Amino acid sequence: QMEPRGGGAAVTDPRGVLRQGRAFLDFFWDIAKPEQEVRLAATESLLRHLREGKKDDELKYTLKRLVEGLGATREAARPGFSLALAQVLQAFEEIPLCSILEQIKEKHNLEKVKKKLVRNAAFGNFFGVMALFQSGRLVKDRKALLESIQLLQQLTNHQTHLRDLPRKTLIDITSEVPETVFEEVLFDILQGDLSSAFTSPENLHLLLVGMQKFPGVLKPKKLKKLFGSSTVVNKENVSRLVELLKSAAKSEKEDKKLPSVVFDLLQVALKEGAFELFWNEVVENGLLKEKSGPVSYMCYRLLGSALPSLSLEQLQVVLKGKVMLHYGEHVVATQSPQGFKFAAEMEGYIDTFLSGCNDPERQLAVMMGFSTLTNQGRPVLLSASRVVRHLQAVALQKYICWLKDMFLRPDLDCCLDFSSNRQKQNRQNADIAQQKIARLRRWIMHRLVNIIESATRKEESLVMDIARFCFFHAFFVAKKKNSQVAEASVLPSEPLNERDHTETENYFFGLLQTLNTLPVLGDTAKAAALREKHIHGVTADGKLWIFLLVEYANKLLSTEHVKVVKPFTKEQRDIWERTLQSVKSLQKKENKSDSAKVGAFQQLLLSIAIHLFKNQSETVEVLSDLLNCTEKAFSKEAKKKKTDSSEPGWVEVMVEILLSLLAQPSLLLRRISKSVFVWICPSLTKRGLQLILDVFDPNQEQNEESAVVVMEESNKKTKSAQDTDEEGSEDSSDEDNTDSEDEENEEVDDNFRSQLMKVLQGGNTLEEDKSDEELDDEAMMALDKNISALFAEQQKRIQAKKDEKDRMRKEKILRRDFKAKVLDLIDVFLVKQAENPLVFDIIEPLLQLIEQCMSSDSDKQEVDFLQKTASIFKNSLCRNKQYCKRVASLQEDVHALVQRLVKKACKHTDSAVALYYFSASLYLLKVLKGNTSSTAPPPEPEKQSDSKAKQACQLLNPGCLNVKKVAAVYQQALTQFLSKRNSPLTCSMFHDLFKRFPV
C-alpha cells in the first residue's frame, strides 16, 4: 500500500512506473535539455500527464527525479528542473512544502557529500529553495519559509560557487512576505544580517528593502538598536556607504545596469530627507573621485534613474552638479567608434522620465538641464533627439520659447560648459566666446527644426512659429525693433554673421522639406478628411505651408527696419511679384481646373520663389521660364485652338524645367521635381517623354549642352557626396586608360627629347671637338636658363593634361549621377501611368541603356546604375500587373516592336542582354493578348458561372495578338537556338514563353 501523496518515502516499485512507457520518462530528458523552448514544452506536457493520469506512483517518481535534477552537473538542466518542480508544487497544493524541503536537504546534504560534488550540492539546495519560492506557496507556509531562509543563510558561506545568489534570493523572498510574517517569523533570524548592514552591499540592500517594505517594524528606534544610528544616510555613515557602493558597482559591472542597492539607498535618502547629503557627499565627493569605469557608469545610471523620483528643486541641483559635468566629458571623450557610448542609454532614461511625468515644469527642467550641458557651446544632447515627443503642450511651448531666446541672447553663464583635454591643448588666441555662441546657435536651430518632425503634441501655430523664426534669421536682419513682426521684436545680443545665416539657411530648407511631407494637423473633421486622402504639406484649411511662408516673406520685404541679407535687384523683385500674382490666379482656378495640375504648378512656383533668397541669379531664369510655362498651360487661347506644332507646349517646358532642377544640388528641389512630375504624368506628351529619354542618348550628350553643366557649376560651391564616388571610381577609370596614356607619354617623351637636343645643340655642348670646360660662365648660365624654361613648360603641359583628364572624369561622374536622378522619373511614369501607350516608347531606350551599361566600365557607380535600370525594367515594366488597354490602333507597331526585340535577342553575343530583350517581347505579348480586338469580339461561354469555361475562353482568346505572325517570329528564334551552338538564347527563355502562353 502506498503512502499519502507527496510523502518523502522512496518509490516501492520503480519498474512499475518504468513499464508505463518511454513517453513519461522522455519528459525528464527534455526538461534537462539546453533549449529553453524544449524545456518549457516538456514541463507543460509533464503537468498535463500528471493531471490526467492522477497516479500517486508517477507523482512520487516525478518529485524524486526533479529533486535529483536540482543538482545536475549540466548548468542548463538545473533551472529546468527547478521550474518544473515549482510548477508541480503549484499544481498540486496538497504536497507539503516541508516534506519537499527535507527531500532536498537529504539528497543534497552539504555535510555528507564528497568534496568534488560540493558545487552540485550547493546549487541543488539553492535551486530547491528557488522552486519553493516560485511556486507561490512559500510565503504562506511559515515553517517552510523559516527553514528556507535558514538554508539560504547557510548557502552564503559557499560564495566560491554561488557568489551572491543566496543573498539576492533572500532579499527577493523578504520583499514578498507580509509585514506581520516578517515581524513574527523572519526578523529574529535576520537580525544578525540587519545589524551588520554596513559590512556588505547585500546586507545593506536587505536593510534598505526592509525599511521600505516594513516601515512599521524597522522604526528609527529599532534601527538605533541594530547598528547604532536611527538613519542610514548621515554624516557618520558617508564613508562606509561610499565603499559599499563602490563594491556593488564593481561586482555588477558585467550586467551594465544600476545595482538595486544604489537605487534603494536613493529612495531611503529621499524618505529620510537627506537627499542633498547623499548626492553631494556620497555621490559627487565620494564615488566620482574613484576614477573607475564601473563606478562612473553607476553614477550616470543613478542620475538617469533618479529623475522620476526627484522634485523640481532636487532636479535643478542634480542637473547642475558634478555628475552631469562628468557625464558630458565622458560623452565627448567616447565619440570614437571603439568607445562604449553611454549617450544612448542616458537618452533612454530621459525618454522614460518624460513619458511618465505629467508635470510640465519638471519636464521643462530636465530638457533645459540637458540642453545646457555644453561642450564649448554645443550641447551634448543630440539635436535630433526624439525625447521631445513626450513633452506636454505647455512644456513644449515653453521649451521652444527658451530655445528662441537662447538663440537671440545666448547666455553662456547658465550653461554647464566644459572643454575636452584636446580642446584645451588646441586653444588658440581666437575669440572662444564667439565660437561658443556660433556652436550653440547651430544646435538650437537644428533642435527647433527637428521638433516639427519629432514632437507629437504640436499645433499649426507652433509649427508656423518655428518656420517663421527659421526663415527670418536665414534671410533677414532687423535693423531696429519692430513690434509688427514678432521675429523682429527682439534684436540679437550678438549679431549673426554670414556663416550663421548660411547655416540657418540650410536648416530652413531641411524644415521646408519636412513641411512638404507633413500630415495635416488638428482634430477637426476637415483635417481628418484630408488625412484620409493622404494629402501632405497643407494646413487644416487646405493652404500650402510653403504658400504661408511666401506670404510672410512678402510681408517682410515691405516692412521697414527689416532688410534682406541678399538684397533683391529690380528684376528679381519684379519676378517675385509676378510669381505671387500667378500663384493667386492659380488658387482661383483650383476648383474649376484640374486640381492636380494647379497644385503642381503652385508647389513648383512657390518652391523656386523661396530659392530667390538663396541663389538669386540662377533662380530668376528658371522662374521666368516656369511663369511663361504656367501662362501657356492655363491660357484660354490654348484651350480654344491648337498652338503651332513647332512651339513647345507647357508640358514640354515643364519637363525641361524639372530636368534642370534635378541637376541642382538641392535635395529639396529634387524631391519637389519628382512630386510635381507625378502630377503632370497624365498630361505628358510624346515630345515631353522624348526630352527625358534624350538624357540617356549618347549622341545627344555630345551634340547638346546638357543640364549636367548646371550641376557641375553648383558643385563648385557646395560639397557633395559624389566626392567619395569620384575617389572610389578613380582607380578603375585609370586602369582602363593606361594603354592610351603610355602611348601619349611616349609621344611626349619624343617631342621633349627633340626640343632638349635643340637647346643643347644651341649651347654647342654636343659637338665632339669641344668640351664643357671651354664654355664660359655666361654661356653656361644661358644654357641652364633655357633648360629650366624647357622643363617648366613640359611640367605645365603634363599638369594641363592631368587637369583635363580629371575634369572629364568628374564630368562623367556628374552625368551618370544626373542620369540616375532622371531614371527616377522614368520609374514614376511606368508605375503611375502603366496604361499609357507612351510606355511602348520607353522599352527600347531602356534596353539600350542596359546594353550600354553592360559594355562600359565596371566601377561602383556604373554597377549601381545598371542595377537600378535593370530593377526598373523588371519590376516597374515587365512585372507590373497594370498595362495598356488601348492597343487596337497600335497593333501593327506593337507587333513590329515584338519582331525587332526577338531579332535583337537572337543577334546578341551576350545572353544576359538577350534575356532582357526576350523578356520585353513577352511583356508585349501579354499586352496584346490582354487587349480586345476591334474586329472580332471574344467568344463567351454559355454559362458565365462556369469558371472552367471562363478560363478556357480566356486561354483561347488571342485578343489583339496576331498568332501566326508572332508564332513565325518565335519559331525562327527556336530554330536558331536548337541549331546554333553559340546562340545567346537559353532554354529558360522558351520555357517561360511556353509556360505563360501555352496556346
N, C-alpha and C positions, 0 to 999 in steps of 0.2 A: 504494500500500500504506500502511496506517495505522500510526502509531506505537504503542508499547505503551500499555496502558490507564493513564490518569492522567497522561500526559505534558503538558507545558506548551505544545505547538505549537498553532497555530491550526487550526480546523476546515477541511479542504480543500474540502468540498462542503456548505456550509450548506444549499443548496437541496434537497439530498437529504434532509436532516433535515426541512426545512420541508414537503416533499411528503408526509411521513408523515400529515399531517392537523392540523386545528386543536386537537384534544383534547390533544395533547402540549404545544403552546405555551400553551394556556389554564392549565396548571399554574402557569406563571411569573407570569401575570397575577393569578391568585388568591393566590399567595404574597405579592404586593405590596399586597393589599387591607388596609384598616384593621381589619376584623373578625377577631378572633383565631380564632374557630371556623373561618372560611373558610380562613385561612392554615394552620391545623393539618391540616384535611381535605385541602388541596391538597398539603401536604408528604407525607402518608401515601400519597396517590394517586400522586405522582411516584415515591416509593420502590418502590411496588408495580409500577409500569410499568417501571422500570429493572431490577428483579429478574427480572421475567417476560420482558422483551424481550432482555436480555443483549446489547445493541448498543453497541459501543465509540463509534460516532459520536454516539449520543444521550447517552452518559455525558460525553463531552468537551464537547458543546454545553451540557449541564446545568451542568458545572463553570464554564464560561465565563460563562454567564448569571448564575449565583449569585454569582461573584466580582464581576461588574459591578454587581449589585444591592446589594452591601455599602455602596456609597457613594451610594445613591439619594437624590434630593432630598427625597422624602417620608419623614418620620420613621418612620411606621408600617411602611414597606417594609423598612427596614434590619434590624430584629430578625427579620423574617420570612425574609429571605434568609440571615441568619446561622444561624438554627436549621435551615433546610433544608440548608445546606452541612454543618453539624455532623452531621445525620442521614445524609447521603450518605457522608461520610467514615467514620462509624461502621459503616455497612452494607457498604462496600467498602474493606476494610482494605488491599487491595493498592495503593491510591492513596498515593503517598509524600507525607507532610505537607510536606516541604521544597519540593517542586515547587509545591504549592498556595500556600505562603507566598511563593514567588518570584512567582507569578502576582499575588498580592495586592499585593506591593510594586511590581510593574511597572505594574499597572493603576491603582493609587492612589499614584503617586510624588509625594511631598510637595515635592520639589525642582523637578520639571518642570511641575507643574500650574499653571494660571493662578490668579491671586490670588483671584478671586471663587469659585473651586472648591476652595479650601484646606479649608474646613469639610467638604465632602463627602468629600474625600480622607482627611482625618484620621479621620472616622467609618468610612470604608471599611477603613482599617488596623486600627482598634480592633475593629470587629465581625468582621474576619477572624481576629484572634487569639482573640476570644471563641469563634468557630466551632471553631477547632482545640482549644481548651480543653474545650468542651462535648462534643466527640467522644469524650473519654475516652482519647485516644491520645497527647496531648501530653506527659504526664509520663513516658511510656515511650520517647519519641524525644528523646535528649539534644540532638542538633544542632538540631532544630526548637524544642525548649524554650529553648535558649540564644538563638537568633535571635529568638524571640517575646518573651523578656524584654528583650532589647536594643531591640526595636521599641517596646515599651511605655515604656521609659525615654526614648526619643526623643519619644514622644507626650506625655509630661508637660510638654513645652515649649509645648504647644498648649492651655493651660488656658482660654483665652478660649472655645474651642469645647467641649472635653471635660471641663473642670473637673477633678475628682479621680477620674474614672472609670478612667484607666490605672493610677493608683497603687493603687486598690482591687482592680482585676483582678490586678495584680502580687502583691498580698498574698494573694488567693484562690488563685492558682496556686502560690505558695510554700508555703502551708499544706497543699497536696495532695501535694507531692513527697516521696519517701523521704529519710531523713536522709543517706544516702550520696550521693544525687544533689545534695542541697543543698550538701554539703561539697565535692564534686568539681567540680560544674558551676556552681552559682549563687553560691556565697559570694564568689568573686573579683569577679564583675561587680556584685554587690550591696554590696560592701564600702564603696563611697563613700556609698551611701544609708544604710547602717547607722551609719557613723561620724558622719553628720550627723543623727542621730535627733532631736536637740533643736531642729532648725530648723523642722520642720513636723509637724502631727499625723499625716500619712500615713507619714512616715519613722519616727516613734516607734512607730506601730502595726506597721510592718514589723518593727522590732526586737523588740517585745513578742511578736508571733506566732512569730518565730524562736526566742526564748528559751523559749517554751512547747513548741514542736514539736520543736526540735533542741537540747535541753539539753547533749547531748554535744559539740556543735560550739561553741555560744556559751557557753563557760565564763567564770567571773569573770575569769580571766587575759586571755582574748581580748577581753572587754568593756573591760578597762582599756586595752588597746592601741587599741581602736576610738575611745573617747571619754573616756578618762582616769579612769574610776571602775569598780570591779568590780561595783557595783549601780546600779540605775536609781533607786530610791526612797531618797534620802538627803538630808541637810540642805542640801548644796550645790546639789542639783537642784530643790529645792522651788519656787523662784520660776519657773524655766523650765517645770516641769510645770504650774504654775497657768496660765501664759499659753497653753500649748499646749492645755490642756483648755478654756479659755475660747474659743479659736479654734474648736475642734471643736464646742462647743455652738452657737455662732452659725452655723457652716456647715451644721449639720443640724437647725436649728430647725423647718423645714417638715415634716420626716419624723415629728416627735413620737415619737421613740424614743431610747433611750440609745445614744450613739455607741459603736461597738465598741472604739475605742481606750481609752475610760474603763473599761469592764469588764475588758479585758485588763490594764490597769495595776493594777486592784484585785487581779487574780489573781497578778500578779508581785509586788505588795507583800506579799500573804499568803505567797507562796513564799519571799521574802527575809526574812520575819519583821519587816517594817516597817509592819504594818497601822496601828498606832496613830499613827505618824508621818504616814502617808499621810492618815488620816482627820482627825486634829487639825489638821495644818499645811496640807495641800493642800486638803482639802475645807472644813472649818469655818472656819479662819482665812485661807483664800485665796479659794476660789471663792464662798463665801457673802457675802463682803464686796462682791462685784461685784453691785450691785443691778440685775440684768438678768433679764428673764423667762426666756430660754432657758437661762441658767446655773443659775437656781434650779430650773427643771424638770429639768435634768440631774442636779442633786444629789438631788432627790426620787426620780428614776428609779434613780439609783445606790443609794440607800437600799433601795428595794424589791428591786432585782436582787441586791443583796449578801446578803440574808437567808439563802439556801440555802448560801452559802459560808462563813458565819461560825460560830465556836464559841460556846458558851454565854456565856463571858466577853466575847467581842467583841460579841455581840448586846446584852448589857447596857450596854456602852459606847455603842454606836450609838443604842440606843433611849432613852437619857437625854441625848443630845447636842443640839447647836445645830441640826442639820438637822431633827430631829424637831420642835423648837420652831418653827422657821421654817415647816415644813410645816403645823403646826397653825394658825399665824397666817394662812397662805395660805388654808386651807380655810374658816376663819371669814370672811375678808375677801371671798371669792368666792362667797358664798351667794346673791348676786343672780342673776337669770336670765341676765344678759348676761355674767357672768364665766365664764372657762374653768375647769371643775370638774375638779380632779385627783384628788379623793377616790375616784371610781370606779376610776380606773387603779391607785391605791395598793391598793385592796381586791383588785384582780386579782393584784397582786404577793403580797399576804398569802395569798390563796387558793392560788396556785401553790406557795408555800413550804410551807403546811400540808399540802397534798395529797401533796407529795413527801418530806416529812420523817417519819421513823419514830421520832424521839427525842422522847418526851413532855416532857422538861424544856425542850428548845429550843422546842417548840410552845407550852408554857405561858409561857415568857419573852416570846415575840412577842405573844401575846394580852394578857398583863399590861402589856407595854410600850405597846401602842396603847390599852389601856383606861385607862391613867393619863396619857395626853396630854389634858389637860383645859383647857377654856375657862371660867374661873370655876366650876370644879367639875364641869362637864358634859363628859364625854369626847367627843373629836372623832369617833371611830369610831362609825358608826351602830349604835344599839342593836338594830336589826333585821338586822344584817349576817349573812349566811348562811355565813360562812367557818368557823363552829364545826362545820359538818357534817364537816370533815376531821379533827377532833381525835381522838386516841386516847382510849380509855376512861379511862385513868389521868389523862391531861392534862385531859379534860373534867371529871372528878370534882374534881380539884384547883382548876380554874378556878372551878367553882361554889362550892366552899368559900371560896375567896378573895373572890368576889363577896359572899357572905353575910356574911363577916367585915367587909368594907368597908362594907356596909350598916349593920351594928350598931355598928362602931367606925371611922367614917370617918377615914382617915389622909391628910390633905391634904398632909402633908410628903413623902409618897412619890410624889405626883403631879407631873408636869411641867406646871405650871399657868401660864396666861398670860391677858392681857386685851387686847381689841382697843382701838384708839385711841378709838373711840366710847364703849366701856365705861369707859375711863379718864376721859374728859371728863364722862360722866354719873354718875360715882361720887358717891354722897351719904353722909350720915353713918349710913346704915343698917348693920346688922350684916352685913358682907360674908361672914364665916365661916359664919353660919347659912344664908345664901343658897346658898353653895357646897355645903354639906352637903345641902341640900334638892335641888339640881340633880343632885348625884351619886347620891343615893338614888333619884330618879325614873328615872334612866338605868339603874341597876343592876336595879331591879325589872322594867323593860321588857326588859332583856337576859336576865334569868332566865326570864321568860315566853316570850320568843322562842326560847330554847334548846330548849324542848319541841317547838316546831314545826320548827326547823331542824336540830338535831343528828340524825345517823343512828345513832350508836353509843350509844343511850340505853336504859336498862333501866327496869323498872317502879319499882324502888326509888328511882332518881334522879328520875323524874317525880313520884312521890309526895312526895319530899323537898322539891322546889321548890314543889309545890302547897300543902303544909302550911305552908311558910315564908311564902308569899304570903298565905295565909288568916289565919294567926296575926297578922301585922303589919297586916293590913287591919282586923281586927275585935277584936283582943285586946291587952291590955297586961300585962306581967309586973311585979308589984309587988316580988317577990323572986325570987331564983334558985330554980329548981325542976328537979332532976335527972330527974324523971319525964317531963317534957316537953322534948324536945331544943330546941325553939324558945325555951323559957324558961330554958335553962341559962346563957345569956349575956345580960346586960342591955345595952341600947343605951347607949353613952357619952354620946350626945346624945338625949334622949327625943324620940319622934315627936310632932309637933304635929298639929292637926286636919287641916291641908291634906295632910300626909304620909299620914295614914290614908285620906283621900279618894282621893288619887292611887293608893295601893296597892290600894284597893278597886276602882277602875276597872280596873286591870291584872289583878286577880284574876278579875273577870267575863270579861275577854278570855281569860284562861287557861282558865276553865271552858268557854267556847265551843270552844276548841281540844281540850280533853279529851273533849267530847261527840262530836267528829268524828275522834278519834284511832284509827287502825287498831290491832288487837291486837298487842302487843309480845311478843317471846320466840320461841324456836326449838323449843318443844315441839309435839308432834303436835296437841294440843288447840288451841293458839294458831293453828297453820296451818289447822286445820279452820274455826275462827271467821273467819279472814281470807278463806277461800274463799267463805264465806257473806256476805261484805261487811258484817259486823257491826262497828260502831264504838262507841266510848265505854265499852268494858268492858276489864277486865284478862284475863289468860290463863285465870283460873279462872271467868270469866263474871260477875264482880261489876262493877256500875257504878262508874266513877271518882267520880261525884258522891255515891254512897252511902258510899264510904270517907271522903270529906271530911265528910259529915254525921256519921258515926260519930266522927270526930276532933273535930268541933265539940262534940258531946255530951260527949265526954271532958273538953274544956277547960272546959265550963260547970260541971262538978262538981269541978274541980281548984282546990286552994287556992293563994293568992298569984297567981292569974291572973284578971283581970276583963275583962268585955266593955266595949268602948269606948262602946256604947249599951246600957246595962243593960236586961234584959227585965222587964216587969211580970208579975204572977202570971198574968194572962190569956194573955200571949204565951208564957210558959213552959209553961202547960198545953197550948196549941195545938201547941207544939213537941213535947212528949212524946206527945201524941195522934197527931201525924204519924208519929213514929218507930214507934209501935205499929202503925199502919196499914200502913206500908211492910213491916214484919217479917211481918205476917199475909199480905200480898200475896206475899212471897217464898215462903211455904209453899205458896201456891196455884199457883205458877209452872208446875209440871209437870202439875197437874190441870186448870186452866182454860186459856183461850186465852192463849198466851204474849204475843201482840201486845197484847192488851187489858191484861194485867198490866203489861207493860213500859211502856205509855203512861201508865198511872196512876202507876207508880213514878217515872218520869222527871219527870212534872209535879209530883208531890208534893214530891220532893226539890229540884227547881229553885226552887219557890216558897218552900220552907222555908229555903233558903240566903238568900233575899231578906229573911227576917226580920231578919237582921243589918244590912240596909241601910235599907229602908223598913218600919218595924215596923207603924205604924198602918194603912197601905194594904194590907199583906200579910195581916194577920190575917183580915180579912173574906173575901178571896179564898180563903185556905187553909181557912177554916171551910166555905165552900160546896163546895170541892173534896172535903173529907173526907166531907161528907154525901153528895155525889155518888158517892164511892167505896163507901160503905156500901150505897147503893141498888144500885149496879152488881153487887156481889158477894154481896148478901144471899141466903140460901136461899129466903126467902119470895117474893122477886121471881121466882125460877125456878119455884116451885110454882104461884103464882096470879097472875093479871093485876092490875096496880095500877089504881087509879082513873084513868080517861082524862083527867080534868081536871088531875091532878097530873103535872108534867113528869117524864119518865123520866131515867135517868142520862145518856143521850146528849145530851138537850136541855140539861141543866145543864152538861155538859162543854163543849158548843158555846158556851154563854153565857160560861163562864169563859175559853175560848180567845179569844173576841171581846174580852173585857175586857183580856186580856193583850196582844192585838195593838195596843191603844190605848196601851200603856205605851211610854216612850221607850227601854227596854232592848232592844238588838238581840238579846241572848241569849234573853230571854223570847219575842221574836217568832219566832226560829228554832225554839225548842223547841215553841212553839204549832203551827208548821207541821208539824214532825216528828210530834208527838202526833196531829194531825189525820189524818195518813197512816195511823196505826194504828187510829183509830176509824172511818175511812171505811166499811169493810164493815158496821158496825153503825148507820150514820147512818139516821135515820128521816125521814119527810116533815116532821114538825114541826121537827126539828133543822135540816133544809135550809132550811125557811121562815125560821127565825131568821137564817140567813146572808143569804137573799135580801131580807129586810126592811131590811137595811142600805142597799140600793140603791133602796128605795121612797121617793120624795119625800114622800108622805103620812105615812109613819112618822117621818120626820125632824122634822116639825112637831108631831106628836101625842105622841111619846115622848121620853124623856130618853136621848139617845144616849151611846154609850161615848166619843164624842169629848170629852165634858166631862172625863173622866179624863185624856185626853191633853193637854187644854189646861192643866189644873192642873199636870201634870207638867212641861210645857214652861216654866212659870214658874220652875222650879228648875234645869232643865238646858237648855243651849243645844242647838239642833237645826239640822240642815242645811236645815230648812224656811225658816229666816230668809231665805236667799238667794232661795228661790222666792217668798216674800212680797214681797220688794223687786221681783223681776222681774215679778210679776203686778200690781203696784200701778198701773202706768201704764195697762194695758189696762182694768182694772176702773174706774179713774177716768174713762176716756174714755166708757165705756158709760153712766155715771150723770150725765154733765154736764148733760143737759137737765133732769132732775128736780132737780138741785142748784140750777140757775138759778132754777127756779120757787120753790123753798123760800127762796132768798135774797131774791127779790122780796117774798115774804110777810113775811119777817123785816124787810126794809127798811121796809115799810109800817107794821108794828107799832111798830118802833123810832121811826119818824118821828112817829107819833101820840103816843107817850109823851114824846118830846122836845118836841113842841109844848105838851103839857100842862105840862111843867116850866117852859118859857119863859113860858107864859101866867101860871103861878103867880107868877113873878117880875115880871109886868107889863112885860116887855120888848117885847111885840109890839103894844102899844097905840100908835096913831098919834099921839096928842096928848102922849106922854111920850117923853123921850129917855134914853139911857144915862147921861147926865150927872146926871139927877135921882135915880138910885139911890144910896143911901148905901153906905158900906163894908160894913156888916153885911148888908144885902140882897144885895150883890154876892158876899160870901163864902158866904152861904147858897145862892145860885144856883149858884156854882161847885161847891159840895159836892154838890148834887142832880144836876148834870150828870155829875160824875165817878162818882157812885154808879150812875147810869143806864148809863154806858159800861162800867163794871166788870161790871155784871150782864149786859150784852149780850155782853161778851167771854167770860164764863163759859158762856153759852148756846151760843156758837159753838164753844168748846172741847169742851163736852159732846157736841155733835153730831159733832164730828170724832172724839172718843174712841169714840162709839157706832159710827160708820162703820168705824173701824179695827178695833174688836172684832168686828164682823160679817164684815169681810174676812178677819181671821185665822181666825175660826171656820169660814168657808167653805173656806179652805185646809186646815185641820185635818181637816174632814170628807172632803174629796177625798183627802187623803193616807191617811186611815183606810180609805176605800173601796178604794183601790189595794192595801192590805195584805190586805183581806178577799177581794179579787178573786183573790189567790194561792190561797186555799182553794178557790175555785170551780175554778181551773185544776187543782189537785191532785186534786179529786174527778173531774173529767172524764177525766183521764189514768189514774188508778188504778182508777176504778170505771166504765169506759166501758160495761160491760154491765149496769149497774144501771138499772132502769126510772125511777128518780128523775131521770135525765138529761133526760127529756122536760119535767120541771117547771122546768128551768133555761133552756130555749130562749127562751121569751117574755120573761122578765125581762132576759135578756142582750140581746135585741134592743131592748127598751125603753130599756135603759141606753145602747146605741149611739145610739139616736134622740135621747135627751136630750142626749148629749154633742155631737152634730152641730148641735143647735139652740141650744146655750149659748155662753158666752164662748169666744173663741179664744186665750186666754192659753196659755203654755207648759205649765202643769200640766194644763189641760183637754185639750190636744192629746196629751200623753204618755199620759194616762189613756184617751183614745179609742183610741189606737194599741194600747195594752195590751189593752183589751177586745176590739178587732177581731181582734187576733192570737190570743187565746184562743178566740174564736168560730170562726175559720177553721181553726187548726191543731189545737187540742185537741178540738174538737167535729166539725166538718164533714169534716176530712181524716183523722180517726182511723180506723185500719183495724179497730179493735175497736168493736162496737156491741151493743146489747141484743138478746138471742136469746130473750126471753120476752115476746113481744108478743101472743101468741094471745088472752089475756084482755083486752088493752087495744086491740084492733083499732079499735073504734068511736071511742075517744078520740083515737087517733093520726090516724085519717082526718079527724076533725073539726078537729084541730090543723093538718093539711095544708091543709084548706079555709080556715081562718082566716088562715094565713100567706100564702097566694096572694092572698086578697081584700085583705089589708092592703098587700101589694106593689102591687096594682093601684090602690089608693086614694091612695098616697103621691104627693106632688108632687116629691120628691127621688129621682132614680133611684139614687143611691148607697145610700140607706137601703133602697129597694125591692130592691136586689141582695142585701142581707143576708137579708131575709125570703124571697126566692125561693131562695136557697142553702139556707136552713134547711128549706124544703119538699123540696128534692132530697135532703137528708140523711135525712129521714123516709121518702122513697120507697125509699132504699137499705135502710133498716132493715126496712120492711115486706116488700120483695122478698126480703130475705135470710133471713126467718123462714119456718118451715114451718107451713102451715095445719093446724089440728087436724082439719078436716073432710075435706079432700082431700089424700091423700099425693101427693108429687111423682112424676110418671111417670119411670120409669127406663129407659134404653136396654137393649136385649137384651144387647149386648156391653159390659161395663164397660171393656174395654181400648181401645175406640174413643174417642179424645179428642175428635174432631169431634162425635160423638153426645152426649158429655157436655156439651160447650159448648152444643149446640143445646137439650139438655134444660134446662140452667140458664137459658138465654135465654127459653125458653117457660114455665118455671115461675114463676108470679106470686107464690108464697109466700103471705103474708098480705095481699097487695095486692088491693084491690077495683078492678080495672082500669077498669070502667065508671064508677064513682063519681069516681075520680081523673081519668080522661080528660075527663069533663064539666067539672071544675074548670079544668083547663089549657086546654080548648077555649074556655071563656069568656075566659080571660086572653089567649089568642092572638087571639081576635076583637077584643078591646079594643085590643090592640097594633096590629092591622092597620087598624082603623077610626078610632081616636082619634089626632089629630095630636100632642097633648102627653102621650102615655102615658109613665109612668115606666119601663115595661118596655123592655128593649132586645133587639136581635137576638141578642146573645151569650148571653142567658139561655136562650132557646129552643134555640139551637144546643147549649148544654150539656145541656139536657133530652133532646133527640133523640139526642145522641151517647151519653149514659150509659144511656138507656132507649129503645132504638130500637123495641121491640115494644109 
